[in-house]
Amino acid sequence: MKSADMRNMSVEGLRQYILDGRQEMMNLRFQQANLVLNNTARMRQLKKEIARAKTIINEKKLSGEAA
């Protein structure tokens, strides 16, 4: 997801996105451990998306948009 799309989401939506991303990351780790992971680049991409979402939440918090 692009950062412009994330900026349009609510803080609660971003938090849910982070939780879903963490769940997917855990599943990818299990797949990697069992040697069935095909797209290893997805792990790196997901990590960056989670960090991006956390950054946007922090920006919203600092600007006063978040409650």
RADAVEN-V400708 format. One record per run of one state. SS is the DSSP state (~ for helix, > for strand, _ for the rest). FROM is the first residue (numbers start at 1). LEN is the number of residues. If there is no record, write none. Layout:
BEGIN
ss->SS from->FROM len->LEN
ss->SS from->FROM len->LEN
END
This chain:
BEGIN
ss->_ from->1 len->2
ss->~ from->3 len->5
ss->_ from->8 len->3
ss->~ from->11 len->23
ss->_ from->34 len->7
ss->~ from->41 len->23
ss->_ from->64 len->4
END
